[in-house]
Amino acid sequence: MNSNTSDLRVLVVDDEESLRDIVSQVLEEEGYKVTTASSGEEALEIFSKTAFPLIITDIRMSGISGLELLERCKAISESTQVVIMTSNASLDTALMALRNGAHDYIIKPFESLDLISKVVNSAAKQIRSTELSDVRIQELEQVNRELQEKSVTDGLTGLYNHKRFHELLHNELEYMRLGDRIGSVLFIDVDYFKQLNDTHGHQVGDKVLSAIGRILQTHIQEKEIAGRYGGEEFVLFLPGVSKEEAFSAAEELRSRIEQHDFSIINIGHLPTAVTVSIGVATYPEDADNQKELLQKADEALYAAKSRGRNRVRSA
C-alpha cells in the first residue's frame, strides 16, 4: 500500500465491467478508495453529489463521453485530477483531453498493470501536493490575520491599542464632519492604580486592567470603539451620542466597574472596590478636531479625579 495515496477517493468510469474490475483491483491494492460507474451519466450523478479528487475514465462511452465528463466535472471541481483511458484509435481525442485539463492518459489494452499504478500515483502526488499547498496557504493566512490583529490590539486587555484607536477616531470624525454628526469621548482612569500596584504587585495590577478591558468589551454597543490609551487609562468613542447620553453611559460604566467582584483574581487582598474616574467630551460641541476633543475629555477626567475620584465629569 502506498502511504501517500491511502484512502484517496477515486471514481473509475467505464462501460466495460471487466475493465472496471481490473482497474479497481489494481487501485484498491495500492490503497485507494474506489467507487465505480458504468456510464458518464452515472459518474456525473455521483460526482455532482460528492466531488472526487481523482477520476479515471474511458474516453469512448455511449451517452456522455469521457471528454465531456472531464469538462463537466472540472466545472464542478477544478482541482479534480482526471486520467483518460483510450485506445490508439482515439489518441487524438486523448490529446484533446490533455489540452482541456486531463492529468494524463493510459492506452488500452494495458501493456502492464504497473502502468495504471504509475500514472494514477502521479496524479495522486499532484493532488497531495496541491492539498499541502492549500493547507500551507491557509496557515499563512491565519498567521497573517493573527499578526494583523496583534498590530492593532493591546495584548493585555484585547482592546484597540493607542495607535489604532487614534486611527479609528480620525476616520469617525472625518465621517461626522461630512455629515454634520455628533459623537462623544469617554476618558477613563483607574483610581489609585499606582497604590494598587505598589501594594499588591504588577501581576495583580495587570489582572485588574484585563478585567476592566473585558467589562468595556461587554459594555460597548455596535460601532462604538474601545481602546487602552496607555497605562491605567482607557478611552471610548460613542458615535451619534450626545453629551447628556454620554454622561449617562459613563455613569453606568463607572457603577458597573465599582460593583464588579475583583476578588476572583485570587491574588492577595484587593481593596473593597476598584473604581474609575471618567471624563466626557462631545464633538463638535466641545471641540471640532481630534486633538482638542481628547484634550477636553482628559481635562474633564482630571476634574473628576480632583473632586474625589470614582465619579464622572463632562467638559
C-alpha positions in Angstrom: 0.0 0.0 0.0 1.3 3.5 -0.9 1.1 5.6 2.2 0.9 8.8 0.1 -2.3 7.6 -1.5 -4.0 5.7 1.3 -7.8 6.4 1.4 -7.7 8.8 -1.6 -11.1 8.5 -3.2 -11.1 7.6 -6.9 -14.0 7.4 -9.3 -13.5 4.7 -12.0 -15.7 5.1 -15.1 -16.0 2.6 -17.9 -18.9 0.9 -19.7 -16.9 -2.4 -19.7 -17.4 -4.2 -16.4 -14.2 -6.3 -16.8 -12.1 -3.3 -17.3 -13.7 -1.5 -14.4 -12.9 -4.6 -12.2 -9.2 -4.7 -13.4 -8.6 -1.0 -12.7 -10.5 -1.1 -9.4 -8.5 -4.1 -8.2 -5.1 -2.5 -9.0 -6.1 0.7 -7.3 -7.5 -0.9 -4.2 -4.3 -2.9 -3.8 -2.5 0.5 -3.9 -4.6 1.7 -1.1 -7.1 3.9 -3.0 -10.8 4.0 -2.0 -12.6 3.2 -5.3 -16.1 3.9 -6.5 -17.2 2.7 -9.9 -19.7 4.0 -12.5 -20.8 2.2 -15.7 -21.5 5.3 -17.7 -20.7 9.0 -17.9 -24.3 9.8 -16.8 -23.9 7.7 -13.7 -20.5 9.1 -12.9 -21.7 12.7 -13.3 -24.6 12.0 -10.9 -22.2 10.5 -8.3 -19.7 13.3 -8.8 -22.4 16.0 -8.5 -23.3 14.8 -5.0 -19.7 14.4 -3.8 -16.7 15.6 -5.8 -13.8 13.2 -6.1 -10.2 14.3 -6.1 -9.4 11.8 -8.9 -11.3 10.3 -11.8 -10.2 7.6 -14.2 -12.5 7.4 -17.2 -12.7 5.7 -20.6 -12.8 8.3 -23.3 -15.3 6.5 -25.6 -18.6 5.7 -23.9 -22.2 5.8 -25.2 -24.0 8.9 -24.0 -21.7 11.3 -22.1 -18.1 10.7 -23.4 -15.0 10.8 -21.2 -14.1 14.2 -22.7 -17.5 15.7 -21.9 -17.3 14.1 -18.4 -13.9 15.7 -17.9 -15.2 19.2 -18.8 -18.4 18.9 -16.7 -16.6 17.5 -13.6 -13.9 20.2 -13.9 -16.6 22.8 -14.0 -17.8 21.4 -10.6 -14.4 20.9 -9.1 -11.5 22.5 -10.9 -8.9 20.8 -8.7 -10.1 17.3 -9.6 -7.4 15.3 -11.5 -8.6 13.2 -14.4 -6.8 10.3 -16.1 -8.1 9.2 -19.5 -8.2 5.6 -20.7 -8.0 5.4 -24.5 -7.1 3.2 -27.4 -4.6 4.1 -30.1 -7.5 4.7 -32.4 -8.7 7.6 -30.3 -5.3 9.0 -29.3 -6.1 12.4 -30.9 -9.1 12.7 -28.6 -7.0 11.9 -25.6 -4.5 14.6 -26.5 -7.5 17.0 -26.7 -8.4 15.9 -23.2 -4.9 16.8 -22.0 -5.4 20.3 -23.5 -8.7 20.5 -21.6 -7.1 19.8 -18.2 -6.6 16.0 -18.0 -3.6 14.9 -16.0 -2.5 12.1 -18.2 -3.8 9.2 -20.3 -3.4 5.4 -20.4 -3.5 3.4 -23.6 -5.5 0.2 -23.6 -5.2 -2.7 -23.8 -2.8 -2.2 -21.0 0.8 -3.3 -21.6 1.3 -3.6 -17.9 -0.9 -3.2 -14.9 2.0 -1.4 -13.3 1.4 1.4 -15.8 -2.0 2.0 -14.2 -0.4 2.4 -10.8 2.4 4.7 -12.2 0.0 7.1 -13.9 -2.5 7.2 -11.1 0.1 7.6 -8.4 1.5 10.5 -10.4 -2.0 12.1 -10.3 -2.3 11.4 -6.6 1.0 13.0 -5.9 -0.2 16.1 -7.7 -3.4 16.1 -5.6 -1.4 15.7 -2.3 1.0 18.5 -3.4 -2.0 20.8 -4.1 -3.6 19.9 -0.8 -0.4 20.6 1.1 0.0 23.9 -0.7 -3.6 24.8 0.2 -3.0 23.9 3.8 0.1 26.0 3.8 -1.7 29.0 2.3 -4.4 28.7 4.9 -1.8 28.5 7.7 0.0 31.6 6.3 -3.3 33.4 6.0 -4.1 32.6 9.6 -0.7 33.7 10.8 -1.2 36.9 8.8 -4.6 37.5 10.4 -3.1 36.9 13.9 -0.2 39.3 13.2 -2.6 41.9 11.9 -4.8 41.6 15.0 -1.8 41.9 17.3 -0.7 45.0 15.5 -3.9 46.8 16.3 -4.8 45.4 19.7 -3.5 45.7 23.2 -2.1 42.4 24.3 -3.2 42.7 27.9 -6.8 43.8 27.5 -7.7 42.8 24.0 -8.9 46.4 23.2 -7.6 48.5 20.4 -4.2 49.9 21.1 -3.3 53.6 21.3 -2.3 53.9 17.7 -5.3 52.0 16.3 -7.7 54.0 18.4 -6.4 57.2 17.1 -6.7 55.9 13.5 -10.3 54.8 14.0 -11.2 58.1 15.8 -9.8 60.1 13.0 -11.9 58.2 10.5 -15.0 58.6 12.6 -14.5 62.3 13.0 -13.9 62.8 9.2 -17.1 60.9 8.6 -19.0 63.0 11.1 -17.6 66.2 9.7 -19.0 65.4 6.3 -22.5 64.6 7.6 -22.8 67.1 10.4 -23.0 64.4 13.0 -22.1 64.2 16.7 -20.1 61.8 18.9 -18.6 61.6 22.4 -15.4 60.5 24.0 -15.1 58.9 27.5 -11.7 59.1 29.0 -11.3 56.6 31.9 -8.6 56.3 34.5 -8.4 53.6 37.2 -8.3 55.3 40.7 -5.3 54.8 42.9 -3.8 52.4 40.4 -0.2 53.1 41.4 -1.1 52.4 45.1 -2.7 49.1 44.0 0.4 48.1 42.0 2.8 49.1 44.9 0.7 47.2 47.4 -0.2 44.1 45.5 2.3 43.9 42.7 2.1 44.4 38.9 0.7 40.9 38.3 -2.4 41.9 40.3 -2.5 45.3 38.5 -2.4 43.6 35.1 -5.3 41.3 36.1 -7.3 44.3 37.2 -6.7 46.0 33.8 -7.5 42.9 31.9 -10.8 42.5 33.9 -11.7 46.2 33.1 -10.9 45.5 29.5 -13.5 42.7 29.5 -16.1 44.9 31.2 -15.6 47.5 28.5 -15.9 44.9 25.7 -19.3 43.8 27.1 -20.4 47.3 27.8 -19.9 48.9 24.3 -22.5 48.8 21.6 -22.1 48.1 17.9 -19.9 50.7 16.1 -18.6 52.0 19.5 -14.8 52.0 19.8 -12.9 50.9 22.9 -9.2 51.3 23.4 -6.4 51.1 26.0 -4.9 54.6 25.9 -1.9 53.7 28.0 -1.0 52.5 31.5 -4.3 52.5 33.5 -6.1 54.8 31.0 -8.9 53.6 28.7 -10.9 55.5 26.1 -14.3 55.0 24.5 -15.8 56.7 21.4 -19.5 56.7 21.1 -20.7 57.8 17.7 -24.0 59.6 17.4 -24.2 60.1 21.2 -24.9 63.5 22.8 -23.1 64.8 25.9 -26.1 64.0 28.1 -26.3 60.5 26.8 -22.6 60.0 27.1 -22.6 61.2 30.7 -25.3 58.6 31.5 -23.4 55.9 29.7 -20.2 56.9 31.6 -22.1 56.8 34.9 -23.5 53.3 34.2 -19.9 52.1 33.3 -18.5 53.7 36.4 -21.1 51.9 38.6 -20.6 48.6 36.8 -16.8 48.7 37.5 -17.3 49.7 41.1 -19.7 46.8 41.7 -17.6 44.3 39.9 -16.2 41.5 42.1 -12.4 41.6 41.5 -11.8 39.0 44.2 -11.9 36.3 41.6 -8.3 37.4 40.8 -7.4 35.4 43.9 -4.0 37.0 44.5 -3.6 38.9 47.7 -6.4 41.0 49.2 -7.7 43.8 47.0 -9.4 46.9 48.3 -13.2 46.6 48.8 -13.7 48.0 45.3 -11.8 49.0 42.2 -13.1 52.3 40.9 -12.6 54.6 37.9 -12.9 58.3 37.2 -14.3 59.3 33.8 -14.2 62.5 31.7 -16.7 63.2 28.9 -16.3 65.5 25.9 -18.5 65.8 22.8 -17.8 66.6 19.2 -18.4 69.2 17.9 -19.9 70.9 21.0 -16.6 70.8 23.0 -14.1 70.6 20.1 -14.1 70.3 16.4 -10.9 68.3 16.0 -9.4 65.1 17.4 -6.6 66.6 19.4 -8.8 69.1 21.2 -11.6 66.6 21.7 -9.3 64.2 23.6 -7.7 67.1 25.5 -11.2 68.2 26.7 -12.1 64.7 27.8 -8.7 64.5 29.6 -9.4 67.8 31.4 -12.8 66.5 32.4 -11.2 63.4 33.7 -8.7 65.5 35.8 -11.6 67.4 37.2 -13.3 64.1 38.2 -10.2 62.9 40.0 -9.5 66.2 41.7 -13.1 66.1 43.1 -12.5 62.9 44.9 -12.4 60.2 42.2 -15.0 57.5 41.4 -17.1 60.0 39.5 -17.9 61.4 36.1 -17.3 64.9 34.9 -18.1 66.4 31.5 -16.3 69.2 29.6 
